[in-house]
Amino acid sequence: MKKTDKIYVAGHRGLVGSAIVRNLESKGYENIIGRTHKELDLTDQKAVRDFFEEERPDVVVLAAAKVGGINANNTAPADFAYENMQIQCNVIKAAHDYKVKKLLFLGSTCIYPKMAPQPIPESALLTGPLEVTNEAYAIAKIAGLEMCKFFKRQYGDNFISCMPTNLYGPRDNYDLENSHVMPAMIRKFHEAKKNNAASVELWGTGTPLREFLYVDDMADACVFLLENYDGEEHVNIGTGKEVSIKELAETVREAVGYTGEIVWNTDMPDGTPRKLTDVSKLHELGWKHRVELKEGVKLAYQWFCENIEEARL
């Protein structure tokens, strides 16, 4: 990429997109554009094509998506499948038609089978059944990354895909109805501390193992791939390290400074028992994460306290 390329970041105000914008700006990219949902509804095909006709971006980062945690995915699977596929189809086809030089599609590690080998290599895609609690979102994301592959294969478009692991950090979603595990814990412990609550209830058994990546590290990996990778196969982005949900809860509790009890509601679902990415491909390309979990949780909680108005409560 050239520093003067016009780069459209779809989803530029979300957790992922805003981090990518910060990283691009820090590296001297001068011409970054974005549109809010009110300004551009990516599920509207005509609106998307009109935008591409007017702006003619050189590079596209497709970080916009309808996202949520287990509860949201469980209760609205049709919405997650339909809206995400609309967004992807509209943006990817417009990028092809308007001759975008490079596109980066961001998926999610939920695309992998529930019982995938651990750590999960890129080759595990489409080798087994998905986790039922986020199947709809996963299927939509699989469709998006396969579409990028097919446009590259048929037309030679430089469309690449990456699969970030569980992300957290500035501008995360702290709405307990549809947030992911990390921001949900941060908010619950924060409010319990503020209200002097004796205990905090968390879902499941606490035994599942998860990998977490600070969002600014993810953004750095994405820009690295834009600058250095043109392959057809998607690339995992993660730390290659995992913790149990119980260990995560203790880490968040310590960062927040909450001293009460943790109560595990074992009637609620755990989700996939283990999900660790094999990041050897990314390491071989020359990139490795910098922010470890304890430091990252402290940074995330600091941002939450300082930016409560933007924390999507």
N, C-alpha and C positions, 0 to 999 in steps of 0.2 A: 504493500500500500504506500501511497505518497502522502506526505503530511497535509497536502492541499486537497486530497480526495474528499468529496462530499459523502459523509457517513451518516446513514439513517439508522438510528437505534430505536427499534420498535419496542415500546415498554420502557422508555427512558426514565420514568419516574418511580419505577418499582425497585424492589430489592436488587434484582440482577442488573437491569438496564442502567440504573443510576450508578452502580459500581463500575460498569463498563465505560460509561461516559466519563467518570472521574479518572479512570485509568488512561483512556485515550487522551484526555486533556493534559494529564501529567506527562505524557510522552510527546506532546507537541502537535497533536492533530488539531487543526484549526477550524475545520468546517463540519461540525457535528449538528445534526438536526433531529428533532423529535416532535411528536404530536401527542397531546393528551387524548384520552378516550373521547372526550367531548368534541375535540377538534377533528378527530379521525376515528371512525368506528371501523376497526379492521375486519369485522364480520360483514361489512357492506362492500361487496365486490366493486361496484361502480366508484364508490368513494376512494377505495384503495387505488384503482387504476387512474382516477383523476389526480390523485396525489403524486403517483409516479410520473404521470405525464407532465405535471407542473415542475416537480423538483428534480427529476432525473438523477437520483443518487448513484454514486459510483460503487459504494459498498453498503450492504444491509446487514444489520445484526438483528435477528428475529428472537427477541427476548420477551415479547408480549405473549401472555397466555392467561387462561382462567385457571387459577391454582387454589389449592386448599388442603387441609389435613384429612385425616381418616373420616371424621364426621361429615365434612362437606362432600367428600368423594362418595361416601356411602349413601347420602340422601339425595344427591343430584347427579347421578351418573350420565343421564342423557344430556344434560346441559354441558357437562365437562367434555363429553365426546364431541358433540355437535359444534359448540362454539370454538373449541381448539382446532378442529379440522377446518372450520370456515376460515379462521385467521391464517392458518398455515397455507391452505390452498390459494387464498387471495394474494398473500404476500409473495410466496414462492413463484407463482405463475406470473405475477406482475414483474418480479425481478428478472425472470427469463425474457419476457416480452420487451422490456425496456432496457435490456442488455446491461444489467448490473455486472460489474467486473468480478465481484466476490460477495458471497452471502454466507453468513454463519448462522446455523440453526441450533438453538439450545434445547436439548431434551431433558431427560431426568432419568436417574438410575432405576426408577420404578418400571422402566421398560423391560427390565430383565425378569426372567422366570422366578416365581416364588422360591423354588428350590434350586436356584442356579448354583454352580460350583463357587466356592469362596476361596480367595477373592475372585470377583466376577470379571472375566476377560470380555473384551468387546465381542468375541466370537460366540458368547453365550446367548446373544439376541435370537429370539424366535426358536429356542430349543426346548421350551416347556411351558406349562400353564402359568398365567400371571397371578399375582396376589389379588384376590377378589375385591379387597377394600379400595383399591385404586385402579382397577382394571380399565375403566372407561378412559381415564386420563392417560394411562399407559398406552392404550391402543391408538389414541390420537397422536401421541408423541412418536410412536413407532411409524405411523403413516407419514409424519412430517420428515423424519430422517430418511426413510426409504424414498420419499419423493425427491429429496435432494440428491440422493444417489442415482435415481433414475434420470433426472435432468442432466446430471454430469455424464452419465453413460450414453444417453441418446443424443444430447446436444453439445456436450463438452462444456457445459456451464461450470464455473468454479464455485460450486455450492458445497460447503463442508458442514459437518455436524459435530457437536460435542455433547457429552453426557455428564453434567456436574452431579456430584453427590449431594447430600443434605447441606443446604446453605443457611447461613445466619449472619446477622450484622446490621449495619445502618439501613433504615427504611424498611425493615421487616414488617410483617403483618402481625399485630398483637390482638386481633379480634379472636376471642376464645371460641367462637362458633366455627371458624374456618382457618385458624392458624396452624402452623406446624409445631412440632414438639418443643423446640428450643424457645421460640418467642412465647409460647404458652406457659412454659415453666418460668421464664423471666417475669412475666406479668403476674402469675399466681404468687410467686414468692415475694415480689415487690409489694403487692397489695396486702398479703398476709403480714408482712413486716410493718407496713404502714398502719394496719388495723389491729396490730398485736394479736393476731389469730393464733390459736394454740396448735393448729395443724393445717396442712395443705393436702388436698386430695389430688392424686395423679392417676391416670388411666393405666390399666393393665397390670402385669406382674413386675415390670421393671427389668425383666431378663433379656429381651431382645438386644442385639448388638447393632450399633449404628456408627456410621462414619460422618463426621461433620467438618465442613470447610468454611473458613471465614470468607465472606463474599468478596472482599477486595483481592484475596488470593485468586478466587475464581475468575474475577475480571482480568487479572494479569495473565492468567492462563489463556483466556479467550483472545486477548489481543496478541499474545504470543502465537497462537494458532493462526490468526488472521495474517500475521506477518511471515509465518514459517511453514504452514502446512497446506497442502493441496490434495490430499488423498481422498479416496472414495469412502473408506471405512470411517465411522465415527470414532471419536477419541474420548476415553474416560477422563474426567477431571476430579481429583480427590486428593486425600492425604495418604491413603493406603493404611490408615490407622483406625481402630475401632474402640468404642467404649460401650458398656451396657447402659441402658436407660437409667438404671439405678445410679451408676457412676456419674452419668450426666447430671442427674438431679442433685447429687451431692456437690458437684462442681458449680452448678448454678446457685444453689442455696448458699454456698460459701461466698460467691461473688456478690450476691445481693446482701448478705449479712443477716439472713433469717435464721433464727435459732429454734423454731418450733419443730413439730413432728411431721414426717411424711407418711401419709396413709395411701396405700395402693388399692385402688378399686379393681379387683380381679374379675369383676363381672364385665368389664369393658375390654374391647379387643386389643391385642398386642400388635397386630399387623405382621409383616414378614419377620421371621425369627432372626435372620441375620442378613446384613446387606453391606458388603465391603467391596469396593472397586479395586480391580487390578490396574494400577496406574503405571505399570512398567513401560507401556508404549509412550506415554507422555514424558516419563523420565528419560527415555532413550532419545526423544526429540530435543531434550535439553531444558525442561522446566520442572521445578519442584516447589511445593508450598513453603511458606515462610512462617505463618502464624499458627502456633500450637493452640490446643483447645482452651487451656486455662487463661491464656492471654486474650484469646478471641472472645471468650465469654465476658471477661472484664470490660473489653472494649465495647461489646454489644450492650451490656448493661449501662455503661457510661453514656452511650448514645441515647438509649431509651430514657434515662433520667433527664438528659439535657434537651431532648427533642420530643417531649411527651405529646405536643400538639400534632406532630407528624407521624406518630407511632401507629396509626390505623387501629385504634382501640375498638 
